[in-house]
Amino acid sequence: MASYRYERDIKPEDLIQETPPPLTPAQQRANWWHYHWYYVVLIAAALLAVGYFVWSRITQVKPDYTVAVVGRMDPDAAFLSELETKLEAVADDVNGDGKIKVNVKSIWLALGYDRQDTSLRKLMESSEDKLNSDFYLCESIIFIVDDPAAMEQKYGCFRRLDGTDPQEGDRVSVADFAVPLEDTALAGTQSESGAEWYVARRLSEGVDADMLAVGNALWERLM
């Protein structure tokens, strides 16, 4: 049986494929983009992410102090903002970046909460973890609290007003370690809860000397 080529009388030269004409520069760019645009987008997105990260780290203002606000009710935003403003008005530029920044950390912790309320119990346990983390990492030297007696009874966390740490077995009253907010440079700052707030310093045990000095300086300015 004759092959299809011979039946059709196809000549060998007819089987040679024509070489396509070379692409113009514009066509080459269009062809490259057609097959590679996805990679270009991915690389651009990665570069933008890296650039944003570097920019945010460079421009981020590092806090000179951290002050913890621990309330039986969730401290409201206006109260925290006013505290931050007043604290920064009396604070120093400790880290030398040319800006004064006080990080006001809010912790909602009611030590006498109803433990039968499951959702509230989980929230309070989370708050206790947050407070314990602050104690462990020595983040806050100064605390603003509305239940200083319960805080001291549970954690034994505050220094006496004379700067010494209570010793085991010592009996202390609120007046021994806390000052009403109204008797400090933060006077006039009111929360929505209407609670009476106090200012106290954490124990000096476990805190490095530089951080203690910084906290003591802010304390003196508040007093």
SEGUKOL-343610 format. One record per residue: residue in one letter; x negated, y, z negated of N, C-alpha, C, O in turn; chain. Coordinates in steps of 0.1 Angstrom, whole numbers, padded with zeros to 4 digits. Layout:
! SEGUKOL-343610
(node A; (X; Y; Z); (X; Y; Z); (X; Y; Z); (X; Y; Z); A)
...
//
This chain:
! SEGUKOL-343610
(node M; (-0008; -0012; 0000); (0000; 0000; 0000); (-0009; 0012; 0000); (-0018; 0014; -0008); A)
(node A; (-0006; 0021; 0009); (-0014; 0033; 0011); (-0011; 0042; -0001); (0000; 0043; -0007); A)
(node S; (-0022; 0049; -0005); (-0021; 0058; -0017); (-0012; 0070; -0013); (-0010; 0073; -0001); A)
(node Y; (-0008; 0077; -0023); (0001; 0089; -0021); (-0007; 0100; -0014); (-0001; 0107; -0005); A)
(node R; (-0020; 0101; -0016); (-0028; 0111; -0009); (-0028; 0109; 0006); (-0026; 0118; 0013); A)
(node Y; (-0030; 0096; 0010); (-0030; 0094; 0024); (-0017; 0095; 0030); (-0016; 0099; 0042); A)
(node E; (-0006; 0091; 0023); (0007; 0092; 0029); (0011; 0106; 0032); (0018; 0109; 0041); A)
(node R; (0006; 0115; 0023); (0009; 0129; 0024); (-0001; 0136; 0033); (0000; 0148; 0036); A)
(node D; (-0011; 0129; 0038); (-0022; 0134; 0046); (-0029; 0146; 0039); (-0031; 0157; 0045); A)
(node I; (-0032; 0144; 0026); (-0039; 0154; 0018); (-0054; 0153; 0020); (-0059; 0142; 0019); A)
(node K; (-0060; 0164; 0023); (-0074; 0164; 0026); (-0082; 0165; 0012); (-0076; 0172; 0003); A)
(node P; (-0094; 0160; 0011); (-0101; 0162; -0001); (-0103; 0176; -0006); (-0103; 0179; -0017); A)
(node E; (-0105; 0185; 0004); (-0107; 0199; 0000); (-0094; 0205; -0006); (-0095; 0215; -0013); A)
(node D; (-0083; 0198; -0002); (-0070; 0204; -0008); (-0069; 0201; -0023); (-0061; 0207; -0030); A)
(node L; (-0077; 0191; -0028); (-0076; 0187; -0042); (-0085; 0196; -0051); (-0084; 0196; -0063); A)
(node I; (-0094; 0204; -0045); (-0102; 0213; -0053); (-0094; 0224; -0058); (-0088; 0232; -0051); A)
(node Q; (-0094; 0226; -0072); (-0087; 0236; -0078); (-0094; 0250; -0076); (-0106; 0251; -0077); A)
(node E; (-0086; 0260; -0074); (-0091; 0273; -0072); (-0096; 0278; -0086); (-0088; 0277; -0096); A)
(node T; (-0107; 0285; -0086); (-0112; 0291; -0099); (-0104; 0304; -0101); (-0104; 0312; -0092); A)
(node P; (-0098; 0305; -0113); (-0090; 0317; -0116); (-0099; 0329; -0116); (-0111; 0328; -0120); A)
(node P; (-0094; 0340; -0112); (-0102; 0352; -0112); (-0106; 0356; -0127); (-0098; 0354; -0136); A)
(node P; (-0118; 0362; -0129); (-0122; 0366; -0142); (-0112; 0376; -0148); (-0107; 0384; -0141); A)
(node L; (-0110; 0375; -0162); (-0101; 0384; -0168); (-0108; 0398; -0170); (-0120; 0399; -0172); A)
(node T; (-0099; 0407; -0169); (-0104; 0421; -0171); (-0106; 0423; -0186); (-0101; 0415; -0194); A)
(node P; (-0114; 0433; -0191); (-0116; 0435; -0205); (-0103; 0436; -0213); (-0102; 0431; -0224); A)
(node A; (-0093; 0443; -0207); (-0080; 0444; -0214); (-0073; 0431; -0216); (-0067; 0428; -0226); A)
(node Q; (-0074; 0422; -0205); (-0068; 0409; -0206); (-0075; 0400; -0216); (-0069; 0392; -0223); A)
(node Q; (-0089; 0402; -0217); (-0096; 0394; -0227); (-0092; 0398; -0241); (-0091; 0389; -0249); A)
(node R; (-0091; 0411; -0243); (-0087; 0415; -0257); (-0073; 0410; -0260); (-0070; 0406; -0271); A)
(node A; (-0064; 0411; -0250); (-0050; 0406; -0253); (-0050; 0391; -0255); (-0042; 0387; -0264); A)
(node N; (-0058; 0384; -0248); (-0059; 0369; -0250); (-0064; 0366; -0264); (-0059; 0357; -0270); A)
(node W; (-0075; 0373; -0267); (-0081; 0370; -0281); (-0071; 0374; -0292); (-0070; 0366; -0301); A)
(node W; (-0064; 0385; -0291); (-0055; 0389; -0301); (-0043; 0378; -0302); (-0038; 0376; -0313); A)
(node H; (-0039; 0373; -0291); (-0028; 0363; -0290); (-0031; 0351; -0299); (-0022; 0346; -0305); A)
(node Y; (-0044; 0347; -0299); (-0048; 0335; -0306); (-0054; 0338; -0320); (-0055; 0328; -0329); A)
(node H; (-0057; 0350; -0323); (-0064; 0353; -0336); (-0057; 0363; -0345); (-0062; 0367; -0355); A)
(node W; (-0045; 0369; -0341); (-0039; 0380; -0349); (-0036; 0375; -0363); (-0037; 0383; -0372); A)
(node Y; (-0033; 0362; -0365); (-0029; 0358; -0378); (-0041; 0359; -0388); (-0040; 0363; -0399); A)
(node Y; (-0053; 0355; -0383); (-0065; 0356; -0391); (-0069; 0370; -0394); (-0074; 0373; -0405); A)
(node V; (-0067; 0379; -0385); (-0069; 0393; -0387); (-0061; 0399; -0398); (-0065; 0406; -0407); A)
(node V; (-0048; 0395; -0398); (-0039; 0399; -0408); (-0043; 0394; -0422); (-0042; 0401; -0432); A)
(node L; (-0047; 0381; -0423); (-0051; 0375; -0435); (-0063; 0382; -0441); (-0064; 0385; -0453); A)
(node I; (-0073; 0385; -0432); (-0085; 0391; -0437); (-0082; 0405; -0442); (-0088; 0410; -0452); A)
(node A; (-0074; 0413; -0434); (-0071; 0426; -0438); (-0063; 0427; -0452); (-0066; 0435; -0460); A)
(node A; (-0054; 0417; -0454); (-0047; 0416; -0467); (-0057; 0414; -0478); (-0056; 0419; -0489); A)
(node A; (-0067; 0404; -0475); (-0076; 0401; -0486); (-0085; 0413; -0489); (-0088; 0416; -0501); A)
(node L; (-0089; 0421; -0479); (-0098; 0432; -0481); (-0090; 0443; -0489); (-0096; 0450; -0497); A)
(node L; (-0077; 0445; -0485); (-0069; 0455; -0493); (-0068; 0451; -0507); (-0068; 0459; -0516); A)
(node A; (-0066; 0438; -0510); (-0064; 0433; -0524); (-0077; 0435; -0532); (-0077; 0440; -0543); A)
(node V; (-0088; 0432; -0525); (-0101; 0435; -0532); (-0103; 0450; -0535); (-0108; 0454; -0545); A)
(node G; (-0100; 0458; -0524); (-0102; 0472; -0526); (-0093; 0478; -0537); (-0098; 0486; -0544); A)
(node Y; (-0081; 0473; -0538); (-0072; 0478; -0548); (-0077; 0474; -0562); (-0076; 0482; -0571); A)
(node F; (-0082; 0462; -0563); (-0087; 0457; -0576); (-0099; 0465; -0580); (-0100; 0470; -0592); A)
(node V; (-0108; 0468; -0571); (-0120; 0476; -0574); (-0116; 0490; -0578); (-0121; 0496; -0587); A)
(node W; (-0107; 0496; -0570); (-0102; 0510; -0573); (-0096; 0511; -0586); (-0098; 0520; -0594); A)
(node S; (-0087; 0501; -0590); (-0080; 0501; -0603); (-0090; 0500; -0614); (-0088; 0506; -0625); A)
(node R; (-0100; 0492; -0613); (-0110; 0490; -0623); (-0118; 0503; -0625); (-0122; 0506; -0636); A)
(node I; (-0121; 0509; -0614); (-0129; 0522; -0615); (-0122; 0533; -0621); (-0127; 0541; -0629); A)
(node T; (-0109; 0534; -0617); (-0101; 0546; -0621); (-0093; 0543; -0634); (-0088; 0552; -0640); A)
(node Q; (-0093; 0531; -0639); (-0086; 0527; -0651); (-0092; 0535; -0663); (-0104; 0535; -0665); A)
(node V; (-0084; 0541; -0671); (-0088; 0548; -0684); (-0088; 0537; -0695); (-0078; 0532; -0699); A)
(node K; (-0100; 0535; -0700); (-0101; 0526; -0711); (-0097; 0532; -0725); (-0102; 0544; -0727); A)
(node P; (-0089; 0526; -0733); (-0085; 0532; -0745); (-0097; 0534; -0755); (-0105; 0526; -0756); A)
(node D; (-0096; 0545; -0762); (-0106; 0548; -0772); (-0102; 0541; -0785); (-0111; 0537; -0794); A)
(node Y; (-0089; 0539; -0787); (-0084; 0533; -0799); (-0071; 0525; -0796); (-0065; 0527; -0785); A)
(node T; (-0069; 0515; -0804); (-0056; 0507; -0803); (-0049; 0508; -0817); (-0055; 0505; -0827); A)
(node V; (-0037; 0513; -0817); (-0029; 0514; -0829); (-0017; 0505; -0827); (-0009; 0506; -0818); A)
(node A; (-0014; 0497; -0837); (-0003; 0488; -0837); (0009; 0494; -0844); (0008; 0498; -0856); A)
(node V; (0021; 0493; -0838); (0033; 0498; -0844); (0042; 0485; -0846); (0046; 0479; -0837); A)
(node V; (0044; 0482; -0859); (0051; 0470; -0862); (0064; 0474; -0869); (0064; 0479; -0880); A)
(node G; (0076; 0471; -0863); (0089; 0475; -0868); (0098; 0463; -0869); (0098; 0454; -0862); A)
(node R; (0107; 0464; -0879); (0118; 0454; -0881); (0128; 0455; -0870); (0135; 0445; -0867); A)
(node M; (0129; 0466; -0863); (0137; 0468; -0851); (0127; 0471; -0840); (0116; 0477; -0842); A)
(node D; (0130; 0467; -0828); (0121; 0470; -0816); (0119; 0485; -0815); (0128; 0493; -0812); A)
(node P; (0106; 0489; -0817); (0103; 0504; -0816); (0107; 0509; -0803); (0103; 0504; -0792); A)
(node D; (0114; 0521; -0803); (0119; 0526; -0790); (0108; 0534; -0783); (0098; 0538; -0789); A)
(node A; (0110; 0535; -0770); (0100; 0540; -0761); (0096; 0555; -0764); (0085; 0559; -0764); A)
(node A; (0107; 0563; -0768); (0104; 0577; -0771); (0096; 0578; -0783); (0087; 0587; -0784); A)
(node F; (0098; 0570; -0793); (0090; 0570; -0805); (0076; 0567; -0803); (0067; 0573; -0807); A)
(node L; (0074; 0556; -0795); (0060; 0552; -0791); (0053; 0563; -0783); (0041; 0565; -0786); A)
(node S; (0060; 0569; -0774); (0054; 0579; -0766); (0050; 0591; -0774); (0039; 0597; -0772); A)
(node E; (0058; 0595; -0783); (0055; 0607; -0792); (0043; 0604; -0801); (0035; 0612; -0803); A)
(node L; (0043; 0591; -0806); (0031; 0587; -0814); (0018; 0588; -0806); (0008; 0593; -0811); A)
(node E; (0019; 0583; -0794); (0007; 0583; -0786); (0002; 0597; -0783); (-0010; 0600; -0784); A)
(node T; (0012; 0606; -0780); (0008; 0620; -0778); (0001; 0626; -0790); (-0009; 0633; -0789); A)
(node K; (0007; 0624; -0802); (0002; 0630; -0814); (-0011; 0624; -0818); (-0020; 0631; -0823); A)
(node L; (-0013; 0611; -0816); (-0025; 0604; -0819); (-0037; 0609; -0810); (-0048; 0612; -0815); A)
(node E; (-0034; 0611; -0797); (-0044; 0616; -0788); (-0048; 0630; -0791); (-0059; 0635; -0787); A)
(node A; (-0039; 0638; -0797); (-0042; 0652; -0800); (-0052; 0653; -0811); (-0059; 0663; -0812); A)
(node V; (-0053; 0643; -0820); (-0063; 0643; -0831); (-0075; 0634; -0829); (-0084; 0633; -0837); A)
(node A; (-0074; 0626; -0818); (-0085; 0615; -0816); (-0097; 0621; -0809); (-0097; 0632; -0804); A)
(node D; (-0107; 0613; -0808); (-0120; 0617; -0802); (-0122; 0608; -0789); (-0116; 0597; -0788); A)
(node D; (-0130; 0613; -0780); (-0134; 0605; -0768); (-0145; 0596; -0773); (-0157; 0599; -0772); A)
(node V; (-0141; 0584; -0777); (-0151; 0575; -0783); (-0160; 0569; -0773); (-0172; 0567; -0775); A)
(node N; (-0154; 0565; -0761); (-0162; 0557; -0751); (-0169; 0567; -0742); (-0176; 0562; -0733); A)
(node G; (-0168; 0580; -0743); (-0175; 0589; -0735); (-0171; 0590; -0720); (-0179; 0594; -0712); A)
(node D; (-0159; 0586; -0717); (-0155; 0587; -0703); (-0148; 0600; -0699); (-0143; 0602; -0688); A)
(node G; (-0148; 0609; -0709); (-0142; 0623; -0706); (-0127; 0623; -0708); (-0121; 0634; -0706); A)
(node K; (-0121; 0612; -0712); (-0107; 0612; -0715); (-0104; 0606; -0728); (-0111; 0597; -0733); A)
(node I; (-0094; 0611; -0735); (-0090; 0605; -0748); (-0077; 0597; -0746); (-0067; 0602; -0741); A)
(node K; (-0078; 0584; -0749); (-0067; 0575; -0747); (-0065; 0566; -0759); (-0074; 0560; -0764); A)
(node V; (-0053; 0566; -0764); (-0049; 0558; -0775); (-0038; 0548; -0770); (-0028; 0552; -0765); A)
(node N; (-0042; 0535; -0771); (-0032; 0525; -0767); (-0023; 0521; -0779); (-0028; 0516; -0789); A)
(node V; (-0011; 0525; -0778); (-0001; 0522; -0789); (0006; 0509; -0786); (0014; 0508; -0776); A)
(node K; (0003; 0499; -0794); (0009; 0485; -0792); (0021; 0484; -0800); (0021; 0486; -0812); A)
(node S; (0032; 0479; -0794); (0045; 0478; -0801); (0047; 0463; -0804); (0046; 0454; -0795); A)
(node I; (0050; 0460; -0816); (0054; 0447; -0821); (0067; 0447; -0828); (0068; 0453; -0839); A)
(node W; (0077; 0440; -0823); (0090; 0439; -0830); (0089; 0427; -0839); (0089; 0415; -0834); A)
(node L; (0088; 0429; -0852); (0087; 0418; -0862); (0094; 0420; -0875); (0091; 0429; -0883); A)
(node A; (0105; 0413; -0876); (0113; 0414; -0889); (0110; 0401; -0897); (0115; 0390; -0893); A)
(node L; (0102; 0403; -0907); (0098; 0391; -0915); (0109; 0384; -0922); (0108; 0372; -0925); A)
(node G; (0120; 0391; -0925); (0131; 0385; -0931); (0143; 0381; -0922); (0154; 0381; -0926); A)
(node Y; (0139; 0377; -0910); (0150; 0374; -0900); (0157; 0361; -0903); (0152; 0353; -0911); A)
(node D; (0169; 0359; -0897); (0177; 0347; -0899); (0171; 0336; -0891); (0172; 0337; -0878); A)
(node R; (0165; 0327; -0897); (0158; 0316; -0890); (0168; 0306; -0883); (0164; 0297; -0876); A)
(node Q; (0181; 0307; -0886); (0191; 0299; -0880); (0194; 0303; -0866); (0199; 0295; -0858); A)
(node D; (0191; 0316; -0863); (0193; 0321; -0849); (0181; 0317; -0841); (0170; 0322; -0842); A)
(node T; (0184; 0307; -0832); (0173; 0301; -0824); (0166; 0311; -0815); (0154; 0311; -0815); A)
(node S; (0174; 0319; -0808); (0167; 0328; -0799); (0159; 0339; -0806); (0148; 0343; -0802); A)
(node L; (0165; 0344; -0817); (0157; 0354; -0825); (0145; 0347; -0831); (0134; 0354; -0832); A)
(node R; (0146; 0335; -0836); (0134; 0328; -0842); (0123; 0327; -0831); (0111; 0329; -0835); A)
(node K; (0126; 0324; -0819); (0116; 0322; -0809); (0109; 0336; -0806); (0097; 0337; -0804); A)
(node L; (0117; 0347; -0806); (0112; 0360; -0804); (0103; 0364; -0815); (0092; 0370; -0813); A)
(node M; (0107; 0362; -0828); (0099; 0366; -0839); (0086; 0357; -0840); (0076; 0363; -0844); A)
(node E; (0087; 0345; -0836); (0075; 0336; -0836); (0065; 0341; -0826); (0053; 0341; -0828); A)
(node S; (0070; 0346; -0814); (0062; 0352; -0804); (0055; 0365; -0809); (0043; 0367; -0807); A)
(node S; (0063; 0373; -0817); (0058; 0385; -0823); (0047; 0382; -0833); (0037; 0389; -0834); A)
(node E; (0049; 0372; -0841); (0039; 0368; -0851); (0026; 0364; -0844); (0015; 0367; -0849); A)
(node D; (0027; 0356; -0833); (0015; 0352; -0825); (0008; 0365; -0820); (-0004; 0365; -0821); A)
(node K; (0015; 0375; -0816); (0009; 0387; -0811); (0002; 0394; -0822); (-0009; 0400; -0820); A)
(node L; (0008; 0395; -0834); (0002; 0401; -0845); (-0010; 0394; -0850); (-0021; 0400; -0853); A)
(node N; (-0009; 0381; -0851); (-0021; 0373; -0855); (-0032; 0374; -0845); (-0044; 0374; -0849); A)
(node S; (-0029; 0375; -0832); (-0040; 0377; -0822); (-0047; 0390; -0824); (-0059; 0391; -0823); A)
(node D; (-0039; 0401; -0828); (-0045; 0414; -0830); (-0054; 0413; -0842); (-0065; 0419; -0842); A)
(node F; (-0050; 0406; -0853); (-0058; 0404; -0865); (-0071; 0397; -0861); (-0082; 0401; -0865); A)
(node Y; (-0070; 0386; -0854); (-0081; 0378; -0850); (-0091; 0385; -0842); (-0103; 0384; -0844); A)
(node L; (-0086; 0393; -0832); (-0095; 0400; -0822); (-0099; 0414; -0828); (-0107; 0421; -0821); A)
(node C; (-0094; 0418; -0839); (-0097; 0431; -0845); (-0094; 0442; -0835); (-0102; 0451; -0833); A)
(node E; (-0082; 0441; -0829); (-0079; 0451; -0819); (-0075; 0465; -0825); (-0079; 0475; -0821); A)
(node S; (-0067; 0464; -0836); (-0061; 0476; -0842); (-0067; 0478; -0856); (-0067; 0468; -0864); A)
(node I; (-0073; 0490; -0858); (-0077; 0493; -0872); (-0066; 0500; -0879); (-0065; 0498; -0892); A)
(node I; (-0058; 0507; -0873); (-0047; 0515; -0879); (-0034; 0509; -0875); (-0031; 0506; -0863); A)
(node F; (-0025; 0507; -0885); (-0011; 0502; -0883); (-0001; 0512; -0887); (-0003; 0519; -0897); A)
(node I; (0010; 0513; -0880); (0021; 0521; -0883); (0033; 0511; -0885); (0037; 0504; -0876); A)
(node V; (0038; 0510; -0898); (0047; 0499; -0901); (0059; 0505; -0909); (0058; 0515; -0916); A)
(node D; (0071; 0498; -0908); (0082; 0502; -0915); (0086; 0493; -0927); (0095; 0495; -0934); A)
(node D; (0078; 0482; -0928); (0080; 0473; -0939); (0066; 0469; -0945); (0062; 0457; -0944); A)
(node P; (0059; 0479; -0951); (0045; 0476; -0955); (0044; 0466; -0966); (0035; 0458; -0967); A)
(node A; (0054; 0466; -0975); (0054; 0456; -0986); (0054; 0442; -0981); (0046; 0433; -0986); A)
(node A; (0063; 0439; -0972); (0065; 0425; -0967); (0053; 0421; -0958); (0048; 0410; -0959); A)
(node M; (0047; 0431; -0951); (0035; 0428; -0943); (0023; 0424; -0952); (0017; 0414; -0949); A)
(node E; (0021; 0432; -0962); (0010; 0429; -0972); (0012; 0416; -0979); (0003; 0409; -0981); A)
(node Q; (0025; 0414; -0983); (0028; 0401; -0990); (0025; 0389; -0982); (0020; 0379; -0987); A)
(node K; (0029; 0390; -0969); (0027; 0378; -0960); (0013; 0376; -0955); (0008; 0365; -0954); A)
(node Y; (0007; 0387; -0951); (-0006; 0386; -0944); (-0018; 0391; -0953); (-0029; 0387; -0950); A)
(node G; (-0016; 0399; -0963); (-0027; 0404; -0971); (-0037; 0411; -0962); (-0049; 0408; -0962); A)
(node C; (-0031; 0420; -0953); (-0039; 0425; -0942); (-0044; 0440; -0943); (-0051; 0445; -0935); A)
(node F; (-0040; 0447; -0954); (-0043; 0461; -0955); (-0054; 0465; -0965); (-0055; 0458; -0975); A)
(node R; (-0061; 0475; -0962); (-0072; 0480; -0971); (-0066; 0491; -0980); (-0056; 0497; -0977); A)
(node R; (-0072; 0492; -0992); (-0068; 0502; -1001); (-0071; 0516; -0995); (-0079; 0517; -0986); A)
(node L; (-0064; 0526; -1001); (-0067; 0539; -0996); (-0081; 0544; -0999); (-0086; 0553; -0992); A)
(node D; (-0087; 0538; -1009); (-0101; 0542; -1012); (-0111; 0535; -1003); (-0123; 0537; -1004); A)
(node G; (-0106; 0527; -0993); (-0115; 0521; -0983); (-0120; 0507; -0987); (-0127; 0501; -0979); A)
(node T; (-0116; 0502; -0998); (-0120; 0489; -1002); (-0110; 0478; -0999); (-0098; 0482; -0998); A)
(node D; (-0114; 0466; -0997); (-0105; 0455; -0995); (-0100; 0449; -1008); (-0108; 0447; -1017); A)
(node P; (-0087; 0447; -1010); (-0082; 0440; -1022); (-0088; 0426; -1023); (-0091; 0419; -1013); A)
(node Q; (-0091; 0422; -1035); (-0097; 0409; -1037); (-0086; 0399; -1041); (-0075; 0403; -1045); A)
(node E; (-0090; 0386; -1040); (-0080; 0376; -1043); (-0075; 0377; -1057); (-0083; 0379; -1067); A)
(node G; (-0062; 0377; -1059); (-0056; 0378; -1072); (-0052; 0393; -1076); (-0045; 0395; -1085); A)
(node D; (-0057; 0402; -1068); (-0053; 0416; -1070); (-0038; 0419; -1067); (-0033; 0413; -1058); A)
(node R; (-0032; 0427; -1075); (-0018; 0430; -1073); (-0018; 0445; -1068); (-0023; 0454; -1075); A)
(node V; (-0012; 0447; -1056); (-0012; 0460; -1050); (0002; 0465; -1047); (0010; 0456; -1044); A)
(node S; (0004; 0477; -1048); (0017; 0483; -1044); (0015; 0491; -1031); (0004; 0493; -1027); A)
(node V; (0026; 0494; -1025); (0026; 0501; -1012); (0017; 0514; -1013); (0010; 0518; -1004); A)
(node A; (0019; 0521; -1025); (0011; 0534; -1027); (-0004; 0531; -1027); (-0011; 0541; -1026); A)
(node D; (-0008; 0519; -1029); (-0022; 0516; -1030); (-0029; 0515; -1016); (-0041; 0517; -1015); A)
(node F; (-0021; 0513; -1006); (-0027; 0511; -0992); (-0020; 0518; -0981); (-0026; 0518; -0970); A)
(node A; (-0009; 0524; -0983); (-0001; 0530; -0972); (0003; 0544; -0975); (0005; 0548; -0987); A)
(node V; (0004; 0552; -0965); (0007; 0566; -0966); (0020; 0569; -0957); (0020; 0565; -0946); A)
(node P; (0030; 0575; -0963); (0042; 0578; -0955); (0038; 0586; -0942); (0030; 0595; -0943); A)
(node L; (0044; 0583; -0931); (0041; 0589; -0918); (0043; 0605; -0920); (0036; 0612; -0914); A)
(node E; (0053; 0609; -0928); (0056; 0623; -0929); (0045; 0630; -0936); (0044; 0643; -0936); A)
(node D; (0036; 0623; -0943); (0024; 0630; -0950); (0012; 0630; -0942); (0001; 0632; -0947); A)
(node T; (0013; 0627; -0929); (0001; 0626; -0920); (0003; 0636; -0908); (0013; 0643; -0907); A)
(node A; (-0007; 0636; -0899); (-0006; 0645; -0888); (0005; 0640; -0878); (0008; 0647; -0868); A)
(node L; (0011; 0629; -0881); (0021; 0623; -0872); (0035; 0627; -0877); (0045; 0622; -0873); A)
(node A; (0036; 0636; -0887); (0049; 0640; -0893); (0058; 0645; -0882); (0054; 0651; -0873); A)
(node G; (0071; 0642; -0885); (0081; 0647; -0875); (0085; 0637; -0864); (0094; 0639; -0857); A)
(node T; (0078; 0626; -0864); (0080; 0616; -0854); (0091; 0606; -0859); (0088; 0599; -0869); A)
(node Q; (0102; 0605; -0853); (0113; 0597; -0857); (0117; 0587; -0847); (0117; 0589; -0835); A)
(node S; (0120; 0575; -0852); (0125; 0564; -0843); (0140; 0564; -0843); (0146; 0569; -0852); A)
(node E; (0145; 0557; -0833); (0160; 0556; -0832); (0166; 0548; -0844); (0177; 0550; -0848); A)
(node S; (0157; 0539; -0850); (0162; 0531; -0861); (0164; 0539; -0874); (0171; 0535; -0883); A)
(node G; (0158; 0551; -0875); (0159; 0559; -0887); (0151; 0553; -0898); (0152; 0558; -0909); A)
(node A; (0142; 0544; -0896); (0134; 0537; -0906); (0123; 0547; -0911); (0119; 0557; -0904); A)
(node E; (0119; 0545; -0924); (0108; 0552; -0929); (0095; 0545; -0926); (0093; 0533; -0929); A)
(node W; (0086; 0552; -0919); (0073; 0546; -0914); (0061; 0549; -0923); (0061; 0560; -0930); A)
(node Y; (0052; 0540; -0923); (0040; 0542; -0931); (0027; 0540; -0922); (0028; 0532; -0913); A)
(node V; (0016; 0546; -0926); (0004; 0544; -0919); (-0006; 0536; -0929); (-0007; 0540; -0940); A)
(node A; (-0013; 0526; -0924); (-0022; 0518; -0932); (-0034; 0514; -0923); (-0033; 0513; -0911); A)
(node R; (-0045; 0510; -0930); (-0056; 0505; -0923); (-0058; 0490; -0925); (-0056; 0485; -0937); A)
(node R; (-0062; 0483; -0915); (-0064; 0468; -0917); (-0077; 0466; -0926); (-0085; 0475; -0928); A)
(node L; (-0078; 0454; -0931); (-0089; 0450; -0939); (-0102; 0452; -0931); (-0102; 0451; -0919); A)
(node S; (-0113; 0456; -0938); (-0126; 0458; -0931); (-0133; 0444; -0929); (-0142; 0444; -0921); A)
(node E; (-0129; 0434; -0935); (-0135; 0421; -0934); (-0134; 0416; -0919); (-0123; 0416; -0914); A)
(node G; (-0146; 0412; -0914); (-0146; 0407; -0900); (-0147; 0418; -0889); (-0148; 0414; -0877); A)
(node V; (-0146; 0430; -0893); (-0147; 0441; -0883); (-0161; 0447; -0882); (-0167; 0449; -0893); A)
(node D; (-0166; 0449; -0870); (-0180; 0454; -0869); (-0181; 0468; -0874); (-0171; 0476; -0874); A)
(node A; (-0193; 0472; -0878); (-0195; 0485; -0884); (-0191; 0497; -0875); (-0185; 0507; -0879); A)
(node D; (-0194; 0496; -0862); (-0190; 0507; -0852); (-0175; 0509; -0851); (-0170; 0520; -0852); A)
(node M; (-0168; 0497; -0851); (-0153; 0498; -0850); (-0147; 0504; -0862); (-0138; 0512; -0862); A)
(node L; (-0153; 0500; -0874); (-0148; 0505; -0887); (-0150; 0520; -0887); (-0142; 0528; -0892); A)
(node A; (-0162; 0525; -0882); (-0165; 0539; -0883); (-0155; 0547; -0874); (-0151; 0558; -0878); A)
(node V; (-0152; 0541; -0862); (-0143; 0548; -0853); (-0129; 0549; -0859); (-0122; 0559; -0859); A)
(node G; (-0125; 0538; -0865); (-0111; 0537; -0872); (-0111; 0547; -0884); (-0101; 0553; -0886); A)
(node N; (-0121; 0547; -0891); (-0122; 0556; -0903); (-0121; 0571; -0899); (-0115; 0579; -0906); A)
(node A; (-0128; 0574; -0888); (-0128; 0588; -0883); (-0114; 0592; -0879); (-0109; 0603; -0882); A)
(node L; (-0106; 0583; -0872); (-0093; 0586; -0868); (-0084; 0587; -0881); (-0075; 0596; -0881); A)
(node W; (-0086; 0578; -0890); (-0078; 0579; -0903); (-0080; 0592; -0910); (-0070; 0598; -0914); A)
(node E; (-0092; 0597; -0911); (-0094; 0610; -0917); (-0087; 0621; -0910); (-0083; 0630; -0917); A)
(node R; (-0087; 0620; -0897); (-0080; 0631; -0889); (-0065; 0630; -0891); (-0059; 0641; -0892); A)
(node L; (-0060; 0618; -0893); (-0046; 0617; -0895); (-0042; 0622; -0909); (-0031; 0627; -0911); A)
(node M; (-0051; 0620; -0919); (-0048; 0624; -0933); (-0050; 0639; -0935); (-0048; 0645; -0946); A)
//
